[in-house]
Amino acid sequence: MAPPKEKIAAAIRAMKAIGIPKHTVKPVLKNLLIVYENNWEYIEAENFRVLADAVLDLQESKVDEQLKNESYKDYVSVTKKNHNEDEPMKKKTYNVRNRLLSYSIVLDNCGKRLIKGQEDPTTPLNHISEMNAVKRIKLEEVSPIGTSLSQPSHIHRKVSMHSLGRHSEKRLQIEENVTPKLLSSSPSYRVSHEETGAMVLFHRTRSNQERADSRLITYERDESLDHGNLVSCKGPKIEPGTENSPEHVDIDYTLLKSDLLGDEYPTSEAPLSIVCTPETIRTVNRGHQEQLSRLEVASSNSGAIKLLLTCNPSALDCMDFHMPSIEAICKEVENKCLRSYKILEPKFSLLDILKDICHCASELSSEPEKSRGESITHIIPTLDSLQRSLNGPSYMAEICRKNVTVKGKKKMQTEVQQDNLSSLMLIPQPQIVPGEMRPLHDVNDITKGEERVKVSVKSELNNEQYPPFFHYIPQNLPYQNAYINLSIARIGDEDCCSDCFGNCLESPLPCACARETGGEFAYTKDGLLNEHFLEACILMRRAPQKRHLFYCKDCPLERAKNEVRPDPCKGHPMRKFIKECWSKCGCNKQCGNRVVQRGITCNLEVFLTSEGKGWGLRTCDQLPRGAFVCEYVGEVLTNMELYDRTMQITGNARHTYPVLLDADWATEGVLKDEEALCLDATFYGNVARFINHRCRDANLIEIPVEIETPDHHYYHLAYFTTRKIEPWEELTWDYGIDFSDYNHPVKAFQCLCGSKLCRDV
Ligand SMILES: C[S@@+](CC[C@H](N)C(=O)[O-])C[C@H]1O[C@@H](n2cnc3c(N)ncnc32)[C@H](O)[C@@H]1O
């Protein structure tokens, strides 16, 4: 069925109103109708927004393709062809590259976009511009207006700022930067509103004769050229000392900064937005010219706050220098944050943080001076930091309280000299790995008071390194899908000792809770592990016989690795359990059969190992054989969750912290995915996450402990000493990993345990 003619006509009208010609619209519309199966509802929605997007996307991909192929000549000719097209002038400002301009520049006084999401798409632009309090700046190519520029006469520019209200009489300035060939970024023009600092950045196509140059051009309002609400500027006037001009100028696209819209843009309705403008500037420092490449993150409605990243390629000593995009930087930093701070929030976004920085800077700037800056130790005044940046450090981030517009080398000099202190600079030290610059934990007690004892952090090498951030938790916490079936009703009489009283270990006969350990308590009255029990556990661990290993039919571990075609089970060690009394029992908390649940009692210290294993845990006091040290605490994850996490999050992490809870998979039959659980202490954990691996003769052994649920797919994993341990000895346990299994969730590392029995040979 052919689409109704009126609809097509309406679509063409709507596109025409935003400068898209009929012949461009038609093929795109045809395609859309096929894609949406003639469903006009989608196409008409939001005044043909889909159609406008599709046209712009198409044009953009064409231009990008051209740029990618570096057919620069073609690109220029495309730009020029556009210029020659029989279209209204405004259309040129709406070519693909100007998308931002066309989409953001025209706002009504409520901050609503009149082009994208417009109220009335058929309103011609000149009408829009006449609406009350609408502000617009546009760049046009017009016939010459008394210019001293040496340009071909058919290409001249008139920059006019259309703004109702108080900004209308202000002057505009264009800063022209011609990038030297060494730096690949595009040359740019900056048009800035002199008083508000609102600015727009124009990029220029490259001329045949690229020259390192810069000049400042001022345009003054010319009321004789004003018509209606359009305010025109005459000029340009080139500022003395900046006369050198490029041979030829083509303006191919514009980039609008949101702060161009001035302070009438309502704060409540328009959230802070980030607009990035990569550009290259030149500065003069003690007579030497320096090329700085800068990335501005402008984020304010009023143009008040900006973040500025400036790179000095000469200091970087890098031939192939280019300023990375803000997206690339953010992605890299986000990855770093994941690695160093273990930030796991799905919504974590550096861009949001940048916005927050601007927002906070804006808020704090209106607070009294005294309350500011006291806690910010790295902020130093502009002058020093700029000089430092020019003389050495490779990057800097600048927080400008006031809108400081860099206007060529002269202005840069002036800024340095004046040091107006409206800008402050934050100089991070790039050589220090994030997360190790400052303590992210209380070094006197990494447990934050969550344990009965304090556990301090000691940086042995005295180089101010600190463990990366994680949340200290004294007990396991389910992450998301892990299902731990905890209910009083499920604990039968055979699984508790409700008739007991006081200390079960003092009663003449072992209670029901001793059933797991063959009718004998696992603990002695001294609170140590029963010798037989410990010996049996150690034997099973160190010299596992075939009967101590079991192979599941449908291994949850292998299933998590490859659901479609899981490998056969590689075998799990069957382990002895301890069963502790619990809340449904009649005994008290001091009962001798409640050791693990009472938590850490020995004095421990986190320290930086000298062998290169990272951080480790050691005891401050002598420990007897069979003593409980700590439990392995972390997030409880399903195997599937652990697998996903291992792949996505900790893919590049140096240290990994997962433990499978597979001690009793043998008796539990085929476990469903949500039943096979593990502990991951990467982001949430306790001191056990610092215990390093030692092959075979480790001084700790991990023993499964049943406390609040009889289901053995969830249990506590407790560490006991395998021998007497001297004060300050490092605590180690045998992770039991196969160093040749690269798919194992516990990432294989090059073992530095130093044991004669080391398996990683
Ligand atoms: C549970 S963490 C132990 C704490 C870790 N050293 C840290 O700094 O956070 C396990 C990680 O420590 C490192 N590690 C543990 N034992 C090691 C060993 N014997 N040799 C080398 N690296 C070891 C590995 O990077 C491993 O992934």
Ligand as a Chemical Component Dictionary entry (heavy atoms), coordinates in Angstrom:
data_LIG
# 
_chem_comp.id                   LIG 
_chem_comp.type                 NON-POLYMER 
_chem_comp.pdbx_formal_charge   0 
_chem_comp.three_letter_code    LIG 
# 
loop_
_chem_comp_atom.comp_id 
_chem_comp_atom.atom_id 
_chem_comp_atom.alt_atom_id 
_chem_comp_atom.type_symbol 
_chem_comp_atom.charge 
_chem_comp_atom.model_Cartn_x 
_chem_comp_atom.model_Cartn_y 
_chem_comp_atom.model_Cartn_z 
_chem_comp_atom.pdbx_ordinal 
LIG C1  C1  C 0  43.738 -13.739 47.405 1  
LIG S1  S1  S 1  44.881 -12.681 46.649 2  
LIG C2  C2  C 0  46.133 -12.569 47.854 3  
LIG C3  C3  C 0  46.428 -11.131 48.187 4  
LIG C4  C4  C 0  47.185 -10.418 47.128 5  
LIG N1  N1  N 0  48.597 -10.729 47.225 6  
LIG C5  C5  C 0  46.981 -8.922  47.218 7  
LIG O1  O1  O 0  47.939 -8.154  47.117 8  
LIG O2  O2  O -1 45.844 -8.504  47.364 9  
LIG C6  C6  C 0  45.528 -13.762 45.441 10 
LIG C7  C7  C 0  46.506 -13.097 44.509 11 
LIG O3  O3  O 0  47.732 -12.852 45.168 12 
LIG C8  C8  C 0  48.840 -13.173 44.334 13 
LIG N2  N2  N 0  49.516 -14.312 44.895 14 
LIG C9  C9  C 0  49.087 -15.081 45.893 15 
LIG N3  N3  N 0  49.963 -16.040 46.156 16 
LIG C10 C10 C 0  50.985 -15.889 45.308 17 
LIG C11 C11 C 0  52.181 -16.604 45.065 18 
LIG N4  N4  N 0  52.525 -17.683 45.767 19 
LIG N5  N5  N 0  52.989 -16.178 44.089 20 
LIG C12 C12 C 0  52.667 -15.100 43.370 21 
LIG N6  N6  N 0  51.533 -14.378 43.533 22 
LIG C13 C13 C 0  50.706 -14.785 44.504 23 
LIG C14 C14 C 0  48.230 -13.544 42.993 24 
LIG O4  O4  O 0  48.213 -12.405 42.196 25 
LIG C15 C15 C 0  46.827 -13.940 43.323 26 
LIG O5  O5  O 0  45.924 -13.718 42.266 27 
# 
loop_
_chem_comp_bond.comp_id 
_chem_comp_bond.atom_id_1 
_chem_comp_bond.atom_id_2 
_chem_comp_bond.value_order 
_chem_comp_bond.pdbx_ordinal 
LIG C1  S1  SING 1  
LIG S1  C2  SING 2  
LIG S1  C6  SING 3  
LIG C2  C3  SING 4  
LIG C3  C4  SING 5  
LIG C4  N1  SING 6  
LIG C4  C5  SING 7  
LIG C5  O1  DOUB 8  
LIG C5  O2  SING 9  
LIG C6  C7  SING 10 
LIG C7  O3  SING 11 
LIG C7  C15 SING 12 
LIG O3  C8  SING 13 
LIG C8  N2  SING 14 
LIG C8  C14 SING 15 
LIG N2  C9  SING 16 
LIG N2  C13 SING 17 
LIG C9  N3  DOUB 18 
LIG N3  C10 SING 19 
LIG C10 C11 SING 20 
LIG C10 C13 DOUB 21 
LIG C11 N4  SING 22 
LIG C11 N5  DOUB 23 
LIG N5  C12 SING 24 
LIG C12 N6  DOUB 25 
LIG N6  C13 SING 26 
LIG C14 O4  SING 27 
LIG C14 C15 SING 28 
LIG C15 O5  SING 29 
# 
